[in-house]
Every structure is written in C-alpha cells, then in structure tokens.
Amino acid sequence: MTFLLLACVAALAMVVQDILGIVLLLAATRNRGQVAGVMDSLQWLVGITTTTISVSVLQGHHFYEKVIVIIMVSLANYFGTVWGEKIGTHFVKDKGLRTHEQRLNALEMYVENNNHSG
C-alpha cells in the first residue's frame, strides 16, 4: 500500500471512529443502551485500525509523511465529530428524556460511569 493510501485509510477510519463515538454518546445519554453498546463495539474495531495504521506510518516513514498523516487524521477527527453530531441527533431519538436538564444529568452520569476515552 502506498503512503498516501495509508494516510487516507487512517483518516477515513478516524472519521468513522468519531461518528460512532458521538452516536454512542448521544445514545447513552438518551437511554439507548443497546445502541450505545453496538456503537462502542464498532468504535473499538475502527479505532484499533486507526491506531495501527497511524503508528505504522509514524514509525517507518519520512518526516513529511508523518506530518501529513498527523494533519489528515487530526482533520478527520474534527470532521468526524461534527458529522457524528449531525448523524446522531438525526437518528438517535430521546427515550424518556425531555428537558435539557434531564439530558445533562444523563450525560454526567454516563461520564461518571464510563470514564474511558473510547
């Protein structure tokens, strides 16, 4: 695989990882535990792919190639989060949480109970 293809695959994997992560977060805070569980499992699979490709490139390529991968994955991280929020709010509906205060409390409980960086 060429370097540029590896960089694109790593960036695409990061976008997917972030979309899944945001959907996971929204599902967990909206009492959608099964959806959150599926997203967490899928996110781990995609995340390990992102990490493996990124680390491989960072270990064995020229400096400019490392910089390109870091920039591409960082941009993918941003856009994946933005797109994840749009996708998640469209597809993950509330289940018993009506007010912003209820959602905030659910989010705080989720963070306390699942203190991991996913």
Secondary structure, DSSP 8 states (H G I E B T S, - for coil): --HHHHHHHHHHHHHHHHHHHHHHHHHHHTT-HHHHHHHHHHHHHHHHHHHHHHHHHHHHS-HHHHHHHHHHHHHHHHHHHHHHHHHHHHH---SS--SHHHHHHHHHHHHHH-----
